[in-house]
Amino acid sequence: MPLQRGATEARIPDVDPAASGFDWQFLDADAAERLAFPDARAALSAADAEPFAPRNRLRSVHLALGPDGRRYFLKRFDGVQWKNLWRNLTTAPRAGREGPREAAVAAAIRRAGHGAPRPVAIGCRGRASLLLLAEVPGMSFSDRIRTGRADLTLADRIATHCGRLLADGFRLPDLSADHVFIDGDDADAGAQLAVLDLHEGSLGPADRRTLRRVLRRFARSVAGLPVRRRHALRFAARLCRAAGLASVSRAVIASLPPFDTHARYDHGLRSNRYATRAPRRAAREIRLLQRVWPGVRGDSVLDAPCGAGRLRAPLEEAGAVWTGADRSAAMLDQSKRAVEAAGLRRALCRADALALPFADRSFDGVVVFRFLHHLPPSAAERAVAEACRVADRFVVISFFHKVSTHHLKRCVQGLVRRRAPNRFAITCATMDRWMRAQGFRRRAVAAQMPFLRDLWVTAYERR
């Protein structure tokens, strides 16, 4: 597992003064670990100051060094959400706190012969808890895919392994390509598999709802990675069969959101239809873009994804030097035809908006238009980060706003039809937070009938 310590060897400076109040209990710990982590205060002091993983409101994860340079994860739960408390008290293994719950699930998985983090020690105080876990060796499935070290044989084995976990009575709704680790290079037999991040897990027979959530998580965790749609469907079908739920696999897979946004345009005449659809709506949206446009004449601008190239003409009218990039070959072909029909020559590049093949600050500005609503928030944030990396001065982004009648209508339709969302919405505050993290501040925002229609367009400039 490629863990990197920060440039400074900082430890948590504000160790909780009441850390001694934690009821510290060793679980599966050897003598050296008992000596290195005798109490909760020692475990907190050994942990890095910066969280290892993105934290949420009540949970944080820190990397800690132990005896002989061994690495551990210290998970700190500052409380329990009411919905999680109800689940923890009504499903096995019953526990009033998140730490003991995850420790019990991990121990049960290990007793069943499957790989999971070894729970070393647990600390409890009120509704708060600490959980010290030994590092799981190896590399995550998503990192294997990203580095080209995953093939169909490995994918088949992981799908079967995850399905068997469900069939063996482990409900693990957070399973994803980020949470399955492979230790070893032999994909056929020698590599050892393990799963982690188990605090949402429970014991009991798998059902359609759990299966749907697992497949949705896997799909989101490989968004932007080089995974073909047919391989993803093969993975999903194999996992369903291994879970003993082959009879509902078609219905479950059909209820999932589209696996890959760009792939839909590469079939049939969809790219042709997209290039000419809703001209009045397109004109309204372009006017929103023009209202917030921060560029000046001569600016080099990357339009990613560019789709059929409908932004080229208005951006060039504003003086921009336009470059188009898109992951869909069919959409790039539409852009090329439009450029050639105008008697022009423009730079076009086949590229993934979540992994742009350009150097840092290689364009004056970047436009991400009518794209983020296809992506779950984690992937959308990666796309924003890539746009900011490539942009030198400004970024213009459109997104669907959560507070709108259009978004409410889609949510109601999804509930009635029992289908997962295929359009994702955020708020302006969320977009501002993502951009601040990349060193940008908002300059302008425009929306047509805000809070009624859902499309907003924002312009940001580098601070």
N, C-alpha and C positions, 0 to 999 in steps of 0.2 A: 504494500500500500504506500504510494508515494506521498508521504507527509513532509511538509516543509515548515521548519521553524522560522519565525520572522527574523528580521535583521538584528533585532535586539532580543536578548535572552530574558525578556521581561517576565515576571511572575505577577500573579494577581496581587496588587498592592493593598487593596482594601478588603483583606480577609475579614469575614463577618466576625465581629467581636463575640457574637453568641455561638460561634461554630462549635465550641465545646459543649453546647447544649444539644447537639445532635446525638442521638442514640446510635453509636457506631457499632456495626456488627460485621465480622468477616464471614464471607460465604465460601467461595472456592479459592482460597489464598494459600500460597506457600509461605515458608518461614521468612524468606527475604522480603516478600510483600508485606507481611505483618510487621516487620521491623521498619520498612520504609514508610508505611501508611498506618501508623498506630492509632490515629484518630482523624476526625473530620478536618480539623485545623491543618494537619500535616498534608492531607490530600489537597485541600484548597491552596496551600502554599506551594505545592509542587506543580500546580496547573499554570499554563500560560495566561497572560492577561487578556489577550485577544481571543475571542471565540473561534473555534476551529471551523464551525459551520454556522450558517445564518441562524440567528436566534429569533424566537418568537416571544410573545408577551411573558410567558411563564417558564420557558425552558432555554437553557444555554448549554453548549458542549465545548469543553476545553481539552486540549492535549496536555498530558502530564508525563514527565519522565520518572521512571522508577528504577529499581535495582538493575545493575548491569546494562544500563542504557535502554532497558525495555520501555515501550511506550504504552500509555493507557489513555482512555477517555474518561473524563469526569463529567457526568451529566448532572446538571443542577436543575431541579424542578422547584420553583418558588411557590407553587400551589397547584390546584387541580381545577380545571374548568368544570362547571356544573354538569355538562353533558358527559364529560369523561368520568366524573365521579359516579354518575348513575351507571354508566357502562361498567366501571371497575367493580361496583358493588353487586351488579346483577348478572355478570358473566364470569366464568372461570378464566384465570385464577383470581379470586376475589381479593381486593386490596383497596384501602382508602387513599393510597398515595401512588404517584406515577412510578417512582423508583422501584419499590418492591414489586409492583406489577410487571415492569419490564424484566427485572431480575428473574421472576418466576417463569415468565414466558421463555426467556433465553435458556434457563436451566432445563425446562421441559423439552425444548428442541434438542438440546445436547444429549439428554437422556435417551431420546428417540434415535440417536445416531446421526443426526444432522449437524452441520456446522453452524455455530452462532457465537457471539462474543462470550467470553468467560466472565461471569459476574464475580468480582473480587471482593467487594465490600459494599455495604449499604448504610446510609445514615438517614435518620428520620427525626423530624421535629415539627409537631403540629401537622399541617398539610404539606409542608415542605419536605423535600428529600434529596439526597445525593446518591448517585450510583457510580461506582468505579468499575470500569470494564477493561479487560485486557484487549490490546489491539488485535484486530483480525488481519492476518497477513494476506498479501496478494494485492490484486488490482481489481477495481470495480468493472463490471461488465460494460458500462458506458465508456470508461477510459480505454478498455480493450477495443471497443468499436472505433473510438476517436483516433487511436494510434494504429489502426489497421491490423490488430492482433486477434480479431474475432472472426470466425468463419461459421458456416452453417452447422457444422458438427457441434461446435461449442454452444451455439444458440439453441440447437435441439436439446442438448443435455441440460442447459439451464431451464428451458421451458418445462422439461420433464421433472426436473428437481423441484421447481416451484409448485408445479401441479401436485406432486406427491406430498409436499408439505401441507397443502390444503386438504388433500385426501386423508392425511394422517391426523387431521383434527386441529390444525393450527390455522386460525384465521389471521392472516397478515395483510391487511388492506394497504399497507404502505410499501409493499414489495415493488421494486422498480429496478431498472438497470443500474441505478446509482447505489442500490442497497444489496446487490448480489456480488460477492467477491470471489475471485478465482486465484488460488495459490498454486502456481506451477504452470508449465508450458504444454503439458500433454492434455489436449482437449478431449481425447477419447476416454482415458481412464485415470491417468496419473494426477490431474489437477484436482485439488480439493475445493469444494464449494461451501460458502457460508453466507448467511443472511444477517443483516443488522438493522438498527433503528426499529425496535420491536415494541415501543411503548404503546402503540395503538393496537397491538395484537391481543388475541384472546384464544381460548381453547374451545373447540366445538366444531361440528361439521360445517364444511364450506357450503355456501349457498350462492344463488345467482347474483345477489347484490355484492357480495365480497369479490366474486369472480370479475364482475364488471369493473369494480374499483381497481382491482389489481391490473387488469389490462389497460385501463385508462392511465394509471400511473406509469406503466411501462412505456406507453405511447408518448407521454409527455417527457419522460426522461431521455428519450432518444430524438426528440425534436431537434432538427438541425444537424443530426449526424447522418452519415451515409448509409441509411437503411432503406432497402427497397420495400415497396408496399407488399409485394407478394411474399417476401421473406417475413414481414411483420405478421401477415395473415397466417402463414405457416406456423410461426411461433405461437400465436394466439390459439390456433386449433390444437396444437400439441399440448399446450398447457391445460386447455379444457379437458382433453381426453385423460391426461394424467391425473387431473383432479376428480375424475369420475363424473364429470358433468358434460359429456359429449352430446347428450340429448338436447341441451339448451345452448350449445356453442354457437349455432347459427343466429339465434335470437340475440344472444349477448353481443356477439361481434357486430351485428347489424345496428345495435343501439349505441355503439361507440361513435364519437365524433370522427370526421375524416382524418385518416392517419397522416397524410402529407398534403399540405395546401397546394403546392405547386403541381403535384401529380395529376390533379383533376383536369388541368388545362392541356395535358399532353395526350388526351384521349379524344378521338372523334373530332368534332368541329367546335369544341368548347372555347378554344382560344379565339376563333373567328367571332363567335357570339359575344364574347366578352369585349372584344375590340369595338363593337358597334352598339352595345346595349346602353339604354337609358341616357341618351345624349343630353337631355335637359338636366337630369340630376348631375351628370358629369360637369356641365357648365356651372351649376351652382357651387359645386365643390371646388372647382378651380378658382372661382371668385373668392372663396374663403382663403385659399392659398395666397392669392394676390394681396389680400388685406393684411396678412402678417409677414409678407416676404421681406427678409432682412438684407438681402444681397445687393450688390452694386454691379455695374457693368464690368464684364471681364472675369467675374468669379467662375472658377471651375466648380461644377456641381455634380455630385453623384446621385442618381435617382435609383434607389435600391429598396425593394424590387420595382423595376420600371414597368412590368406588365406589357401592355401593348404600346407603350410609349406615348400615352395621351398627354403627359406633362411636358413633353419635349418642346412643343410649340410655345405654350405660355411662358415657360422658363426662358427660352431663347428670346422671346419678345422682351423679357425683363433684363436681357443682357447677359444671361448665364451661358457658359460653355458647358453643354450638357453631355453627360456620359450615362449610359443605361446599363444596369446589371439585373439579371433575374436568374433564378434557378431552373425555370421551366424553358426548355428548348423551344416549345411551341410559341410561348409568349415572346421570346426573343425574336423568333421568326416574324411575328406580327410587327414588332418594332422595326425590324430591318425593312420589311415591305413598306411601311409608312415612310421611313426615311428615304428609301429609294424612290418612292412615288413623288416625293417632294424635290427630287433631284439633288439630294444631299448625301454627305458621307459623315457618319457619326460613330464614335467609339461605343461598341457594345460588348459586354462580357457576361459569360455564364458564371454566376457566382451565387453562393448561399448568403442571404442577408444576416445569418447568425454566425458566419465565419467568412468575412469579406477578405479577398486575397489582395489587399492593398496595404501599403505602409501607413504608419501612424501619421495623421494630419496631411494626407496626400491630396485632399480636396479642400477648397475653401469652405464648401458647405455640403451637407447631405440631406436628402429628402427621403422620408419613409412615409409613404402615403397609402392609405387603405390597405394596410397589411397587419398591423398589430392585433386587430380584432379576430384574426384567424388563430392567434397563438395563446396558449395558457399563460398566466402571468410570469412564470419562471422563464419561459422561452422569450416572451416579449421583453423582459428586462435584459436578456442577453442581446437581443437585436438592438435595443437602445444603446447598450454599452458599445457594440460594434460600430454603430453610426457615430457615436461620440469619439471613438478612437480614431476613425478615419477623417473626421471633420477638423479643420483647423480653426474656423471662426464660428460657424453657426450650424444648427440642426433644425429642420422643420419636420414635425411629426403629427400625424393624425391618429386619433383613437376614438373608440366608442366610449361614451360616458355612462357610468352606472346609473346616475340619477336622470332617467329619461323614460318617457312612456314607451318608446320603442324597446328599450331593454326590459322593462317590466312585461311587455307583451311577449317577448321571446321567453322569458322565465316561466310565464304561465303556460305557454304552449309546450315547453319542455316538460313541465310537471304533468300536463294532461296526456301527452304522448309517451311519457316515461322514457325520454331520450336524453342523452348527455348533451350539454351545450356545444354548439359548433360555432358560436360567436362569443367572444370574451370582452368584457368591459372593465374599465378601471375608472379612477377619478383623476381630476386635474392635480389634486394633492399628491397622489401616488406618482404621477408622471414627474411632477416637480421634484419629488424626493429622489427618484431614479436619476434625474438629470443633475441634481446637486452632487450626488455621489460621483459623477463623472466630471465635475468641475464646470457645469453650465448653469446659467440662470435664465429664467423666463423673460422674454422681451415682449411678446405679444400673444394674444389668444383670440380666436374667432370661432363662433358657432352659429349655425343657422337654427333659429328658434331653440335656444338653449333650454335643456331639461324637457323639451318635447321631442325633438329629433336627437339622435345620439352622436352624430359625427362632430368632433371638435378638432380644430387645427391649432397647433401651438408652435411658436418660434422661440428658440433658445440660442443664446450666445455664450461663448466661452468667457469665463471670468478672468 
